[in-house]
Amino acid sequence: MDKDEIRKMFPALSEKVYGKDLVYLDNAATSQRALSVVDKWVQMSTQTNANIHRAVHALSVKATEEYEAARDAVKEFIGAADRSEIVFTSGTTASINLVAFSFGERFVGEGDEIIVTEEEHHSNIVPWQMLCSRKKAELRVVKVADDGYLDLEHLKSLLSPKTRIVAVAHISNVLGIINPVKEIVDICHAKGVPVLVDGAQGIVHCGVNVQDLDCDFYAFSGHKIYAATGTGVLYGKKKWLDEMPPYMGGGEMIETVTFEGTTYARSPQKFEAGTQNIAGAPTLIPAIETARILKENEDDSVLKYVLDALMKDERITLYGVPRGTNDKVPVFSFSVKGAHHEDLALILDKMGIAVRSGQMCAEPLMDRLGVTGLLRASFAPYNTLEEAQYFIKSLDRAINMLI
Amino acid sequence: MDLQEAKEKIVEDFSMFDEWLDKYEYLIGLGKELEEYPEEARTEDRLIKGCQSRVWLDSEKRDGRLYFKADSDAIITKGIISLLVSVYSGRTPDEIAGDDFSFLDEIGLKENLSPTRAGGLTSMIETLKRTAEEAK
């Protein structure tokens, strides 16, 4: 399939802004919706709308089948061992909060330690801080080197008999460096410590197999892989999910309810209280199919071109410089000497280019890098080399306007 | 140049540009023209709240008129505050407090700023008006 055909799958990509072709380079924030995803949502809303898991009527049965088929699709997509290990949430943030609460309730006590890293998104910091303050536990932070790589020796030194869980990004949404998650899992497991992987970016760029990674939890959002917003996944190993208490109470998550006491359903229903995202979750099926097609047709020409152009420009400092050839994904955060990231983003916007400026929900990492914010261009497999070239040319023009 | 003439000049300058990129270039030019901001006035209480980038505004009353100095770490924002300073510096508190700032709508500044930036512009206007009220 060529790029033109692929781009036709995403109606938003042919939008115009200020009369110019939209060049959408904010994919790390959210990707565009595939038409097949929109079609699925329309079908669920117009032909298959009924509450799931409840009624015996035909429409409810059909809706339940669609919803559960999405669970099977996700299980296959990430290589989980069992469908009960796939919990639907509203997104990565909700998935991490679920673990921080439920795992924390069961396994974390006063004086225990939780480990995160300096490069985490706020979503993989704040829920753990909340857990620590609830349980009087302590948050320990793994250092990041100047080039954006995690200091694994530091991680090893932080692991202690008090460590209850390690939470780490598969890929930082700022740095775009693929972390050696499998190695991190091995290091932690050797000390008997489980690992949660924030896969918000990793799910887009890495062929994820949770059994191969051997991680204990893997959290991601549907909207970054072309699915409807408000869809999210928590993968958790059965042995943990079985032990964890529910996060929210309500309908569907129970076995029996009396005023003397309630018993809970098993995973995943235990963690899916209330009416679920009935129209949204099934869009994961066409979204996963879309992600597969895009992955098959992806080449590294955009990555190489942009990396080379940014690295050789002396006005630019790139954060997240790859040491090896397969470590970097096309997420580029950088600063420009003498030009404010906000000014650059504003000018690029008028040129039709959507980029992000600011702290990218990673304030501690900005502090670590010694910057108040950065400019970020993040590419998806549907972005073309022509778009990358236009971006580099426009960036040069914007810089010249400002300095 | 009286206040009305100063505003008309800005509207006329802006009408020369069709493209917003050119308008930005004009704002950047204004930002670069801004008189150097005194280091000792770079204080927390002179920061305009509600702006995404940092904007400082310093005022001084002389012979019944208000004189402004301003700065920002982002150059387009600096251009916007520079535009306001060029129009309103040297006016009486009554003139500033009684002005409706509608020439900014005429040049389409608000619509062409992202919501967060437009909020910043509103904060700048409010700060000017408040300063004028207090100086009456």
Contacts between the chains, C-beta under 8 A, distances in Angstrom:
chain1	res1	chain2	res2	distance
A	18	B	20	6.8
A	339	B	75	7.5
A	340	B	53	6.5
A	340	B	73	6.0
A	340	B	74	4.0
A	340	B	75	6.3
A	342	B	52	6.4
A	342	B	53	5.5
A	342	B	74	4.8
A	342	B	76	7.6
A	342	B	77	7.5
A	343	B	28	7.9
A	343	B	74	5.2
A	343	B	75	5.1
A	343	B	76	4.9
A	343	B	77	7.8
A	346	B	24	7.1
A	346	B	76	5.7
A	346	B	114	7.3
A	346	B	117	7.4
A	347	B	21	6.9
A	347	B	24	5.8
A	347	B	76	7.7
A	349	B	114	7.7
A	350	B	19	7.8
A	350	B	20	4.8
A	350	B	21	5.1
A	350	B	24	6.6
A	351	B	21	7.0
A	358	B	52	7.7
A	372	B	73	7.9
A	401	B	21	8.0
A	401	B	24	7.1
A	401	B	25	5.9
A	401	B	28	6.1
A	402	B	28	6.5
A	402	B	75	5.7
